[in-house]
Amino acid sequence: MSPLFRPLSTADLDAMQLVEQAAHAHPWSRSLLADSFGERYFTGSLWLQEQGGQELLLGYFIADRILDESTLMNICVSPDQQGQGLGRQLMEHYLCLCKDQGLTQLWLEVRASNTSAQALYLSCGYTENGRRRHYYQNASGLEDAILMKKY
Ligand SMILES: CC(C)(COP(=O)(O)OP(=O)(O)OC[C@H]1O[C@@H](n2cnc3c(N)ncnc32)[C@H](O)[C@@H]1OP(=O)(O)O)[C@@H](O)C(=O)NCCC(=O)NCCS
């Protein structure tokens, strides 16, 4: 069965936290995830309908919008579901939602070491726009943030 898209709600926090902690080396806290439902944010998620009516969260994104700009703040796919095109589907869904809302200046930041996410963003039309040196903490110290923009 093909996965279903829908916006996230506060009722999804438990499922989000599970995927968040499994997918990210540096996951957002539950309270940061919970803050993603304010007025300036929008979200999308992919769910698999399981037998018995249960839903399994496969991945999601969280973005903000201000005037004609949006920043993609978080995107992740459950590790056991990665590499099957779901991240690309989520990105395409995000880009469609931006188009529908007239958001034309799209931003994101990604760790310099996160080359698989960078490959996804580049293939979706983002280009590198700058760097914040030593912006992120990692296991061995600090690493740069790459700022990417899509017009
Ligand atoms: C980044 C992420 C969302 C991609 O999701 P995914 O479902 O694995 O990605 P897809 O299968 O749709 O692949 C999309 C593209 O990503 C890139 N990609 C994915 N996995 C890759 C890998 N292991 N190595 C290199 N590129 C990779 C490729 O460009 C790929 O396109 P292609 O299949 O045409 O080559 C997922 O890896 C993830 O959740 N990572 C952890 C969280 C994270 O780093 N989020 C981004 C920063 S906030």
The ligand as an SDF file (V2000), in Angstrom:
LIG
                    3D

 48 50  0  0  0  0  0  0  0  0999 V2000
   18.2780   12.8860    4.4540 C   0  0  0  0  0  0  0  0  0  0  0  0
   17.1240   11.8470    4.4870 C   0  0  0  0  0  0  0  0  0  0  0  0
   15.8420   12.5690    4.8870 C   0  0  0  0  0  0  0  0  0  0  0  0
   16.9550   11.2730    3.0670 C   0  0  0  0  0  0  0  0  0  0  0  0
   15.8720   10.3530    3.1240 O   0  0  0  0  0  0  0  0  0  0  0  0
   15.8730    8.9960    2.2660 P   0  0  0  0  0  0  0  0  0  0  0  0
   14.4950    8.4580    2.2690 O   0  0  0  0  0  0  0  0  0  0  0  0
   16.9590    8.1140    2.7250 O   0  0  0  0  0  0  0  0  0  0  0  0
   16.2480    9.5890    0.8240 O   0  0  0  0  0  0  0  0  0  0  0  0
   15.8120    9.0300   -0.5980 P   0  0  0  0  0  0  0  0  0  0  0  0
   15.8490    7.5410   -0.6310 O   0  0  0  0  0  0  0  0  0  0  0  0
   14.5720    9.7020   -1.0310 O   0  0  0  0  0  0  0  0  0  0  0  0
   17.0280    9.5760   -1.4930 O   0  0  0  0  0  0  0  0  0  0  0  0
   16.9710   10.8870   -1.9760 C   0  0  0  0  0  0  0  0  0  0  0  0
   18.3770   11.3560   -2.3200 C   0  0  0  0  0  0  0  0  0  0  0  0
   19.1420   11.5480   -1.1410 O   0  0  0  0  0  0  0  0  0  0  0  0
   20.5050   11.2570   -1.4310 C   0  0  0  0  0  0  0  0  0  0  0  0
   20.8870   10.1200   -0.6010 N   0  0  0  0  0  0  0  0  0  0  0  0
   20.0920    9.3540    0.1670 C   0  0  0  0  0  0  0  0  0  0  0  0
   20.8310    8.4270    0.8300 N   0  0  0  0  0  0  0  0  0  0  0  0
   22.1100    8.6360    0.4450 C   0  0  0  0  0  0  0  0  0  0  0  0
   23.3490    8.0260    0.7970 C   0  0  0  0  0  0  0  0  0  0  0  0
   23.4330    7.0140    1.6610 N   0  0  0  0  0  0  0  0  0  0  0  0
   24.4750    8.5160    0.2400 N   0  0  0  0  0  0  0  0  0  0  0  0
   24.4330    9.5550   -0.6330 C   0  0  0  0  0  0  0  0  0  0  0  0
   23.2750   10.1700   -1.0080 N   0  0  0  0  0  0  0  0  0  0  0  0
   22.1500    9.7170   -0.4690 C   0  0  0  0  0  0  0  0  0  0  0  0
   20.5830   10.9170   -2.8870 C   0  0  0  0  0  0  0  0  0  0  0  0
   20.8000   12.1170   -3.6000 O   0  0  0  0  0  0  0  0  0  0  0  0
   19.1750   10.4160   -3.1580 C   0  0  0  0  0  0  0  0  0  0  0  0
   18.8040   10.5410   -4.4890 O   0  0  0  0  0  0  0  0  0  0  0  0
   18.9910    9.3000   -5.5230 P   0  0  0  0  0  0  0  0  0  0  0  0
   18.2640    8.1580   -4.8850 O   0  0  0  0  0  0  0  0  0  0  0  0
   18.3420    9.8050   -6.7520 O   0  0  0  0  0  0  0  0  0  0  0  0
   20.4570    9.0740   -5.6120 O   0  0  0  0  0  0  0  0  0  0  0  0
   17.4440   10.6740    5.4470 C   0  0  0  0  0  0  0  0  0  0  0  0
   18.6870   10.1270    5.0900 O   0  0  0  0  0  0  0  0  0  0  0  0
   17.4690   11.0400    6.9230 C   0  0  0  0  0  0  0  0  0  0  0  0
   16.4400   11.0450    7.5890 O   0  0  0  0  0  0  0  0  0  0  0  0
   18.6670   11.3190    7.4680 N   0  0  0  0  0  0  0  0  0  0  0  0
   18.8050   11.6090    8.8990 C   0  0  0  0  0  0  0  0  0  0  0  0
   18.2300   12.9490    9.2530 C   0  0  0  0  0  0  0  0  0  0  0  0
   18.8980   14.0460    8.4650 C   0  0  0  0  0  0  0  0  0  0  0  0
   20.0990   14.0680    8.2870 O   0  0  0  0  0  0  0  0  0  0  0  0
   18.0860   15.0070    7.9940 N   0  0  0  0  0  0  0  0  0  0  0  0
   18.5570   16.1290    7.2010 C   0  0  0  0  0  0  0  0  0  0  0  0
   19.1390   17.2200    7.9980 C   0  0  0  0  0  0  0  0  0  0  0  0
   17.9520   18.0670    8.9900 S   0  0  0  0  0  0  0  0  0  0  0  0
  1  2  1  0
  2  3  1  0
  2  4  1  0
  2 36  1  0
  4  5  1  0
  5  6  1  0
  6  7  2  0
  6  8  1  0
  6  9  1  0
  9 10  1  0
 10 11  2  0
 10 12  1  0
 10 13  1  0
 13 14  1  0
 14 15  1  0
 15 16  1  0
 15 30  1  0
 16 17  1  0
 17 18  1  0
 17 28  1  0
 18 19  1  0
 18 27  1  0
 19 20  2  0
 20 21  1  0
 21 22  1  0
 21 27  2  0
 22 23  1  0
 22 24  2  0
 24 25  1  0
 25 26  2  0
 26 27  1  0
 28 29  1  0
 28 30  1  0
 30 31  1  0
 31 32  1  0
 32 33  2  0
 32 34  1  0
 32 35  1  0
 36 37  1  0
 36 38  1  0
 38 39  2  0
 38 40  1  0
 40 41  1  0
 41 42  1  0
 42 43  1  0
 43 44  2  0
 43 45  1  0
 45 46  1  0
 46 47  1  0
 47 48  1  0
M  END
$$$$
